[in-house]
Amino acid sequence: MSFSFSNAQEIIDDEKPQVEKPKDSVVNKTRIKADGVAAVVGDFILLESDLDREIEQLKAQGADLEGVTRCELFGSLLESKLYAHQAIQDSILVNELYIQGLVEQQIQGILAQTKGDMAGLLKFYKKDSEQALRDQMYEINKNGYLASEMQNKVTAEIEVTPEEVRQFFNSIPEDERPTFGTELKLAQIVIIPEVTEESKKATIEKLKGFKRDVEENGSSFTTKVLFYTDDSASKANGGKYTLNRKQPRMVKEFRDVAFSMQEGEISEPFETDFGYHIILLEKIRGQEYDVRHILLRPELTQDAIQKAKDEIDEVRAKIVDGTLTFAEAAREFSDEKETKYEGGQMTNPTTQDFNFELTRMDTELYTQIQDLKDGEISKVIQDEDRINSIKFKILTVTDRIDDHEADFAKDYLKIKALALQDKQVEAIAKWQKKTIVDTYIKINGEYRDCDFQSNWLKNQ
């Protein structure tokens, strides 16, 4: 939570800082009681209870805190406050709707695990009301968002050249070079049930009906979102998104319609990969457009679902009996554009190569391939994604690389990622060292005895 003070030294009763307070310290004429204040970092105060809550949350998440000292956790919180403070100084904007949606997801996720026990949730967080809990979670998420954006700003333009990658690799002693775990190359064929023209038309007519009801009868657009939209991410916010002309968000078709509208106008139904939409443009604020939308996905008929299932069964049979190779079948039959022309070869979204490290693989994907032998074809799997409520797929392992010590040629992309990470860490450390000097920081009580890695006490 952000506070302002006229004289930040009044918060802490021990020795006054020897360095004149920089201009970015907050200013307020209200004295704040020092009880429980463990530190001040620029605009922010850090309470004893903040550290206690952090420890409890880490334990609740199953984190292993053995060997982790209270001073180390305190130092981590100081870093977060420093990032958030500097983000405000640098006028980094907060995506309010994103934070609100994140809080909603977190609360609903916890309630799902506790069978809707809101009273227990409030007790754990020591809050008297749901709104007080939401306010606290909002502040925590907002500050985390600011800290993350500040780190991204510091490292955004950092790159590594091939020569820097080579030097980084050669600087690692041979007996300390990393070992990469077992990696698999995977391929898949996806068949998606086809939506009928009748279903598309019915969806469009339904959206047109919503538009007429709001425009002619004064019905609430937001209420219709809550009852009908298929966009679960925005449902809790009444379908609301804020778009910025300079910061592309949402797919192009959605942006094109939104930016062509006038305030108060409701669009005609239009199609994206996600389904059919109508948009209500609520407010234009310079480059920002506040919109609400309703998304409907056309219903799939049982005939279409069965036809897709029969098709992938037939494709699998042709591969198993040798009529087609997996790659040939993918190019001819797969409906997944991202993998179709690569013979079904899947790209790892984290590393952007074809290798999937077994121990870091997405849990759902791992369960689908864990028993597959090399070259074996999986059974038909029914799946879904953000765009398709039903799809069918088959998978195969096209290559396997066992545990091995890092090899510069074979593992160049992974080594490059490590070199980039090392360079980013150096940049952040340099930024942090300078920013600590330029920011008003006061450590209180027992934490003055901590052996911090960073110069929080400004005595170095």
N, C-alpha and C positions, 0 to 999 in steps of 0.2 A: 504494500500500500504506500502511496506517495504522500509525503508531508512537506510542509514549508515552515521555516523558522527564521526569526530575525537574527538570532545569535545562536548558532548551533552548539557553541560551547556550553550553553545553559542546560543542555540535555544531560551531560555527563559531569559529575562533580569532581573527578580527579584532574590531573594536571592539564593545563591549557596547551593547545598545540603551539609549537615554536614557529611553524610556518604560517604565514598569513593565509587566511582562507581564500581560495579562488572564487571567482565570480559565479561559478556554476553551482555553488552550495545554495540550498533552498532558503528562502527568506519568509519569515512569518512572525508576527508580533505576539503569538501565543506561546506561553511556556508549556513544555510537556514534561510530565512527571517521569523521573528517571527510572522508576521501578521496572525491572525486567528488560531494559534496553541494553542489548549486548553490543551493538555497534551502530554507527551511522555511516552510510556510504552515499555521499552526494545527496540526492533527493530522498533517499530511503533510510528507514530505520529497520534494524534487525533485532527482534525480540528473542529472549530465551525460549519463549513458547514456539517460535518459528522453527528453531532447531529441534525441539522436542517433537513437534508435529512431523518434521521431515523424517526423523528416526522411526516414528511409529508407522508412517506411510511406507517407508522402505521395508520394514518388517512385514507389514500387511501384504506387500507385493512379493514376499518371499526372498528378498535380497539377503545375501550372505554378508553380514556385517562383522564377521570375526576378523580381528586384526585391524579394523578400521577405527581410528580414534575419533573422539568428539571434535578435536581440533581440526582434523582433516575434513569432516563434514561441515564444520563451521566455515572453513576456508572456501569450500565449494559454494556455500550460500553467499559468501562475500563476492565471489566471482559473478554469480548470477545477478546480484544487486548492481555491481559495477557495470555489467553489460546493459542492464535495463536502464540505469541512470544515463549512460552515454547515448543510448538509443533515443531517449527523450531529448537530450541536448542536440542530437543530430536530426531531430524532427522526423524520425521514422514513424510512419503511420500505423495505427493498430486496426486490423480488420475486425471491427466489432461483431459483425454477424458470424464470422468464423469462430471467434472466441465463445460467443453465446452457444453456437452449435456444438462446440467441443465440450462445454460444460454440460449441456443436455445429454450428449452421448455418454459422458462419464457417469453422470447420475443414474441414467437409465441402465447402464452396464452394471453398476454396483448393485442397484435394486434388483436386477435380474438374478444376480448371484445370491442375494439375501432374501429372495422371494418377496420383494416389495416392502421390506422392513425399513421404512423411512425413519421411524423412531430410533431404531438401532443405529442408523446412519448418522442421525443428528447427535446421538450420544457419543459415537466414536469421534466425531469432529468437534464435540463440545459446543454445539450450537443450539439455540433455543427455538429456531424456526427454519423452515426450508429456505425462505428468502435470505436469511443470514448466511446459510450454507452456500447458496448460489453466489452471493456477493463475494464471499471468501474465495470460492473456487474460481470465480471470474478474475479476481485480482491475481491469484496464483498463475492462472493460465495466461493472463495478459502479460505479466512480467516475464514468464517463460517465453512467450512469443517474442517480446521485445529483445530478450537476451539472445534468442536464436537468430533473429533478423540482424542484430548487431554483429554477431559472429560471422554470419554470411556476408555482411558488408565488408568486414575486415579481410575475408579470404576470397571474395568474389573474383578478383582479377589475378589470382595466383595460378600460375601454370608451371609445368616442368618440361624441359626440353629432353630429347633423347639422350643428350650428353649428361644432363643432370641425373637422369635415371641410371645411366651406366655408372656414374661416379657414386651414386647412393648405393648401388648393389655392391660395387667393389669395396666400399668402405665397411661392409659387414664382414667380420671375420668368418672364415669358412665354417668353423665349428659353431657359429651362432646364426647361420642363415636359416630363415623360416622353413618349416615343413608344411606343405600344402596337403590337405586331406584328400580322400578319394573323391574324384570328380566324374560326373556322368555327362554325356551328351544325349539329349532327349529329342525325340520327334513326336509329333502328334497329327492326327487327322481329325478334323471337326466337321460335323454335319449339323446344320441349324434348321429346325423346322421352318417351312415357308409360311408366311402370313398371307392369307387369302385377300383378294381385293375387296370382298364383301366385309371382312373384318376391319380393313383399313377405312372403308367408307363409314362403317358404323361408329368407329372411333372419332372420325372427323365430325360427324353429325352430332355426337355427344358433346364435343367441345364447343361446337357452334351453339348448341342449346344452352350451355353454361354462359356463354357470352351474351346471348339474348336475355337470359334470366337476370343477369346483373345489370345490363343496360336498360332494359325495358321495365323490369319489375323491382329494381333496387335491391336485389339479393346481394349477399355478401360474398365477394370473391374469395376472401380469406377462409370463410366457412366451407366453401366448395373445395378449397385446397385440402383442408383437414379431412374431409370426407372422401375425396376421390383421387388425389394425386398419387402417382406411382413413384414419385421422387422422395424416398424416405429421408434423404439427407436434409431436405429443406422443409419437410412436413411440419416439424415442431415450430418453425419460424413463420408458418403461414405461407410457405413457398417463396420467401423473400431472398433476393440476392442483390448485392451492390456491384454494378459493373463500372469499369473505368476505361475510357477510350485509350488511355496510354498504357494500361496494364491488362492485356488480353486475358479474359477469363471466360469460361464456357466455350462451346464449340462455335465455329464461325457462323453457322446458320442462325444460331440463337442471338449472337451479337448483332448481326446484320439487321435482324428484325427489331431488336430492342432500340438500336441507335437510330432507327428511321421513324420512331413513334413520337407522339406528343403526350404531355402529361395528361393522365386520366384516360388515355386511350387503351382499348383492349384489342390485341391483334387478332387476325384471322388464324385458324389452325395452320401450323407449319410442321414439317418433318425434320428430325435429326436422326442420327444413329440410335438414339435412346428411345425414340417413339414420336408421338405427336404432342405439340405444346400449344397453349395460348398464353400470352403475356399481358399483364396489366402494368403499364408504366406509371408509377406513383409520383416520382419526383425526379427532376433534373437539377443537379447541383454542380454547375460547371462541367467538369469532365466525368462526373459520377452520375450514374443512373440507378435509382432504386426501383427494382421491379419485383413483381410476384408472378409466379407461373404455375400452371397446372400441367403435369405430364401424364399422358395416358399411353399405355402400351396396348396395341391391338391384341385381342384374345387369340390364342392358338386353338385351332380345332383339333380334336382327337385324331382325325384322319391325317392332318399334317404332321402331328407328332409321331404317329405310327409309320408314316411314309419315311420320315427321317431315320427312325430306328431301323426299319427294314433296309434302307440304303446303306447304312454303316455296317450292318450285319453282312451284307453282300460284299462290301469293300473288304472287310476283314477276311472273309472266306477266300477272296481272290489272292490276298497277300499270303495267307497261310498255305494255300495249295500251290503257290509259286507262279500263278498267272501274272501277277504284278509285283514289283518291288514296292516297299513302303513309300519310297520317294516318288515313284511313278504314280502311285495311287493318290498321294497328297496333291501332286500337281494337277491331277485330273479331277479329283472329287472334293477336296477339302474346301470348306466355306470360310476358313480363317485366312484373310488376306496377308496377315503379318508372317505366317509360316508357309503358306501354300507354295510360293515360288522358290522357297529354300528346301523343297522336298519334305516339308513338315518340321524342319529343324527349328527348335525353340531357342529363343535368345534369353539369357539371364538378365532380368531387368536391373539388377544391381551392378553387374560387371560389364554388361553390354557385349559379352562374348557368348559362345555356345556352351560353356562349361558350367555345371551346377555342382557346387561342393556339397557333398552328402550331408555333412553336419550342419550346414547353413541353409538347407533347402526349405522352402515353404512347407509347413506341416501337411497341408492338404495334398500338395503334389507328392510329397514323400510317401504318404499312405497309398497313393495310387501306383507308385512304381517300385516300392520297397522289395517286393518279391519277384520282380522281373529279372530274368537272366538276359545276358546280352543277346540282342536279335530277337527275343521273344516278343510277341504281340499281346498287349493287355486285353482283357475282356472289355466289352463295350461299357463305358462309364457315362452315366447321366450327370450333367453338370449345369452350372449357371454362371452368369457374370453380370456386370452392371447393365449391359445392353440386352442380353438374352436371358429370359426366365428359364428356358430349357435349351440345352444343346447336348449332343452326343459326341463322344470322342474315343479314340483308341490311341495308345501310347506305345513307344518302343525305346529301348536303350540302344543308341547307335555306336557308342564308344564308352570305354571306361578307362580312367587313368588312376592308378593306385596311389597311395600315399607316397610322396617323394619330396626330396629336398629341392628348394627353389632352384630353377634353371633359368638363366637370363633369357634365352631364346624362346623356350616353351612357355614361360610364365611372365612374359614381358608386361602384359596388361596389369597383372596383379602387382608386379614389382613397381610399375609406374604409379599405381594407386597408393602403394606404401610410401613412395618417394614424395608424391603430392601431399599426402597426409603429414609427412614429416616436415615439409616446407610450410604447410598451413599452421602446424603447431608452433613452429619458430616465429611465424608472423604474429600469431595471437599472443605469444609470450612477450614479444617486443612491444606490441600495442598495449598489452596489459601493464607492463612495466612503466611506460610513459604515462598512461592514463591514471594509474594509481598516484603518481607524483602530482598530476594536474587536478585531482579531485579531492574534495574535503573528505577525509576518512578518520573515524575515531573508534578505536577498539576499547571496550570497557571490561573491567573486572578481571576474572580469571583468564579470559582469552588473551590478555596481554602477555601471558606466560607461554602461549603456544609457539611452537617452532614452525612458523609458516614458511612455505616455499617461496611465496611472493612477499613483497615488502609492504605488507598491510600496516605494519607499525611505523613505517617510514623512518627506520633507524639504520638503514644501510646506505 
